[in-house]
Amino acid sequence: MADASADIQRRYKQFIDLLPLTITLAGLPCSESGKYYGEEQIESRLYTIRHAYKAAQAIVRESIQK
């Protein structure tokens, strides 16, 4: 149980640490004030962020190995 909790905390910290790089790689514009995204737009942005997160992880792994 403690190992599972520690793993979740480690993965959460990794996510938070990579978030600025992920958002930069995604290159998504911020929404305009008072305007909201529709369901399809949110799904599209999620897809982009997921792929940017994977790219950020790969960049970090590659940088550490060299």
C-alpha positions in Angstrom: 0.0 0.0 0.0 2.8 2.4 0.9 4.6 1.6 -2.4 1.5 2.4 -4.4 1.0 5.7 -2.6 4.7 6.6 -3.1 4.4 5.8 -6.8 1.3 8.0 -7.2 3.1 10.8 -5.4 6.2 10.4 -7.6 4.1 10.4 -10.8 2.1 13.4 -9.7 5.3 15.3 -8.9 6.7 14.4 -12.4 3.5 15.6 -14.0 3.6 19.0 -12.1 7.4 19.4 -12.9 6.8 18.8 -16.6 3.6 20.9 -16.9 5.4 24.2 -18.0 7.3 22.3 -20.7 4.2 20.4 -21.7 2.1 23.6 -22.1 4.9 25.3 -24.1 5.3 22.3 -26.4 1.5 22.1 -26.9 1.5 25.8 -28.1 -2.2 26.2 -27.4 -3.6 29.7 -27.1 -5.5 30.8 -24.0 -9.2 31.2 -24.3 -10.6 34.7 -24.6 -12.1 36.2 -21.5 -15.8 35.2 -21.3 -15.6 32.6 -24.1 -15.7 28.9 -23.3 -14.6 25.9 -25.3 -17.1 23.4 -26.6 -16.8 19.6 -25.9 -15.0 18.9 -29.2 -12.6 21.8 -28.7 -11.7 20.5 -25.2 -11.2 17.0 -26.6 -8.9 18.3 -29.3 -6.9 20.3 -26.8 -6.6 17.2 -24.5 -5.2 15.2 -27.4 -2.6 17.9 -28.0 -1.7 18.2 -24.4 -1.3 14.4 -24.0 1.0 14.2 -26.9 3.0 17.2 -25.7 3.3 15.5 -22.3 4.7 12.4 -23.9 7.2 14.6 -25.8 8.2 16.4 -22.7 8.8 13.1 -20.9 11.0 11.9 -23.9 13.0 15.1 -23.8 13.7 14.7 -20.1 14.7 11.1 -20.5 16.9 11.9 -23.4 18.6 14.8 -21.6 19.2 12.7 -18.5 20.8 9.8 -20.4 23.3 12.0 -22.2 
